[in-house]
Amino acid sequence: MPRVELNAKAPDFTLNDFNGKTISLADFTGQKNVLVVFNRGFF
């Protein structure tokens, strides 16, 4: 898995939310903060 350096721009990615809707990091461009949580309990 590639590592992201401190203070580097996060790579764009796309995942499904808990409702199955596709969400991309690019959807939040321009917003100040984005919190991403990966819950392994769903796997």
Backbone torsions as a table, in degrees:
resi	resn	phi	psi	omega
1	MET	NA	129.5	179.9
2	PRO	-68.4	146.5	178.7
3	ARG	-98.5	148.4	175.3
4	VAL	-104.3	126.0	-180.0
5	GLU	-70.5	152.4	178.0
6	LEU	-56.8	133.5	-180.0
7	ASN	68.9	11.0	176.6
8	ALA	-88.4	154.7	176.7
9	LYS	-67.5	133.0	179.4
10	ALA	-68.9	141.3	176.7
11	PRO	-70.0	146.8	179.1
12	ASP	-69.5	143.7	176.0
13	PHE	-149.5	161.2	-179.6
14	THR	-130.5	132.9	178.7
15	LEU	-138.9	166.7	173.3
16	ASN	-95.9	138.7	175.7
17	ASP	-80.9	-175.3	-175.3
18	PHE	-69.0	-12.5	175.7
19	ASN	-97.1	0.0	-179.6
20	GLY	88.6	2.1	178.7
21	LYS	-76.5	135.2	179.4
22	THR	-77.8	126.4	-179.6
23	ILE	-125.0	135.6	178.2
24	SER	-117.4	148.4	176.6
25	LEU	-58.9	-34.2	179.3
26	ALA	-61.6	-22.2	177.9
27	ASP	-63.8	-18.4	-176.0
28	PHE	-106.9	13.8	179.2
29	THR	-57.1	132.3	179.0
30	GLY	94.0	-13.3	176.9
31	GLN	-84.1	149.3	-173.6
32	LYS	-69.6	-46.1	-176.5
33	ASN	-131.8	140.5	174.5
34	VAL	-131.6	127.5	178.7
35	LEU	-109.2	124.6	179.3
36	VAL	-115.2	126.7	-179.5
37	VAL	-122.4	128.5	175.5
38	PHE	-108.4	112.3	-179.7
39	ASN	-99.0	107.8	-178.0
40	ARG	-69.7	-11.0	178.6
41	GLY	-64.1	-20.1	-178.9
42	PHE	-87.4	-9.4	-177.2
43	PHE	-85.7	NA	NA
